[in-house]
Structures are given as structure tokens and as C-alpha cells.
Amino acid sequence: MTVTDTITLTDRIDAGLERERDTLLALSHRIHANPETAYEERLACCWCADLLRTHGFTLATPVAGLETAFRARWGTGRPAVAFLAEYDALPELGHACGHNIIAASALGAGIVLSQVLAETGAAAAVIVDGTPAEETTGGKIPMVKSGLYDDVDVVLSMHPETCCRVGWTCLGRSRLSFTFRGRAAHAAAEPEAGLNALDGVLHTFAAVNALRQHVRPDTRLHGVITHGGRTLNIVPDFARAEFAVRSGDPRYLEEVLEKVRSCARAAALATGTHLDIQESPVYEPLRRNPALSALILEVIAELGIQAEDGSSWCFPASTDLGNVSQVAPSSAPMFRVAPEGTVLHHPDFARAAVSEEGDAAVLAATKVLALAGLRLILEPEKLAAVRAVHRHARALDL
């Protein structure tokens, strides 16, 4: 592809983005104004699916047994480029992780790319997936297990942040739920007749807090009490806590998980309560693909956007995109939506997600992802390099 071709194609993407600009920003704001938590994203799923239908995509929903997931496809065959839309919100905080921006930019990239391919006559498949529950148990995980990404050549998404950064990885994560069951009794008249389930939870927290002194520095342990009892004059016969354990090393993650399970087992033994442990599927670390990161950095530089090379940086959080990246080359460049120092999962970030800077991130991410997808389709050697890096990385895991 020549420089002239690049300019022409970039102009085509600019034209497509200008046509869809108001629609995409309206979608972002609409999702933001109607926050829906994990597996409840019915409005967002419907709005996204309807918009894609109007642009010639064929829709399948639900997928992988998930009511609020969809797969939209334009074109057929290979290469197949997928854009992933997230749209779940956080309880009480709303879109304090900016998933409204992720959804709007994924749809924008898919729509604009399909329009350019139609104009140029290039053959490819453009996929837009609606992926629920990224903040909790990970809708992408059953989508991966159902084989949706086995025949996808590359997966692209984005993440709102306070900077623009490409090539990052993240921590793996497992989520544990500990339910303690004891025996109710009058807390003052006959406390000796009770078995305190809340004490089981509190002892678990004390043990996990002690464990923090003896894990690697990049390990994260955190939890909340989701149920602590009904009223103060009844010995709690039911209590529950949820914990997340994070590490960039999958083997070490399992090692720490067993230690956290042991904390809860010891608490149950000490309090005479019954313990039930439930675990959500593991979020895998995001698999880096230097060839894909280099292409995205090239595109970003061509568009005059300042970006950091994050190839040596680990985002100390987790995403189920990591599971997708284990089976298909994947990347989610970060785009600035708020000033440095603005904290994720905070009301300030929720406000930033519909600010002027947040809207600018929707448009910038749409353009970068669409152009990166187009170059992978039209430059077979680029896609071949990306796929070769991915195959090599998977081989090293065997």
C-alpha cells in the first residue's frame, strides 16, 4: 500500500466518521445516562444491535447463552476483524470505567470499516461483538469457550484512561465468594446458643490482611462484605464476602488463591460455621502482541495523536479481554478521556466519560481502530506478522 493509498483510505475513514459522528456520540451519552450492571445491559445491547442492523450487519443474539451479548457481522470469509463493545456499568457509580465509550467506538470502528470496504470492494468480514459483564464474571469467557474467536484473525478494542498507551498487559484475576452459615440466637439473652457467621467473614478478612505481607509486590488482594447479618440483636446465621485475587503470573495466581481459600477454611473451623466457596472463571492476563502494537502505534502516529509505548507496562487491573487474547491476537489501546490523576471507578471518571474529552476519545478510538483494521485487511504481510507472533507466544505456553 503506497502513501497515496494511505491518504486516500484515511480520507475515506474520515468521511465515514463524520457521517456517523453524531450517532456515535448520541449512543455513548445514551448508554451513559442509562447505566446497567452485569448481565442486565438490555437497553445497551438492544440499542447497539439496532444501530448495527441499520448499517447492514446481520445480528445473532443471544450468543454463548448470554441474553445481553450479540454478534454482528458484515461481509464474509477472511480476514475477519472483530471489534469488542463493552457496556456494563458499576453499581451506584454508573459508567465510572467509561464502557459507554468502549461500546460507541467499537460500533463506530465496525461501521466505518465496513463502509470503506464496501467502497473499495475489498473482501473481508467485519465483526462487532457485544460483550456483557466485564466488571464482574466476564461475558467474554463463555464467548471464548463457545469458539467465537477461533476463526477471527485479530480482535481490537480500546480502554478509556488518563493517557494514550499501546501494548500494555494486565493482571490475571480470580473472584471468590465465601458464604458462612452458622446458627441464629438472641445476641444478648442466649449468645452461647449461636454460631456467628459474621465472625467467619471477619476472621477471613483478618487472615487475608496478614497474608498481604507475604505475597509478591504485584499481587492484589481485596474484598467486600456483601451480607453481614439482619439486625444487631440476632447472632448472624448467614454472612458472605467476596474477594478478588490478582497476579500477572497464572501459576502464582493459583498459589495465592489456595492460600486465600485456606484463610476462609481456618475461619470456618475457628467459628464452628459451615463454609461454601464459589469461584468465577479466571481472567487471563492480556497476551501482548508486539507486531500488532507496532501497527497501532504507526496508525496513531500517522493521525498525529501522542501515545506511549506500553510494551513494558502492566496495568494493575484485569479484563476478560485477556481470555480472548489467548486464542486470537488482541489489543486494546488506551485513550485519554480525563486529566492525569483522575481515578478509575470514581464519580469523577464517570463525569469524564461524557465530557468533551470523553467524546473526543470516542472519535479518536473509532478512527484508530478502523484504520488499524483496514491496514490489516489490505496489507497481508502485516496480518501475517501479527498471526505469527501470536502462534509463537501460544507455542511457548505448551
Buried (B, 14 or more C-beta within 10 A) or exposed (E): EEEEEBEBBBEBBBBBBEEBBEBBBEBBBBBBEBBBBBBBBEBBBBBBBEBBEEBBBEBEBBBBEBBBBBBBBBBEEEBBBBBBBBBBBBEEBBBBBBBBBBBBBBBBBBBBBBBBBEEBEBEBBBBBBBBBBBBBBBBBBBBBBBEBBEEBBBBBBBBBBBBBBBBBBBBBBBBBBBBBBBBBBEBEEEEEEBBBBBBBBBBBBEBBEEBEEEBEEEBBBEBEBEBBBEEEEEBBBBBBBBBBBBBBBBEBBBBBBEBBBEBBBBBBEEBEBBBEEEEBBBBBBBBBBBBBBBBBBBBBEBBEBEBBBBBEEBBEBBBBBBBBBBBBBBBBBBBBBBEEEBEBEBEEBBBBBBEEBBBBBBBBBBBBBBBBBBBBBBBEEBBEBBBEBBEEBEEEEE
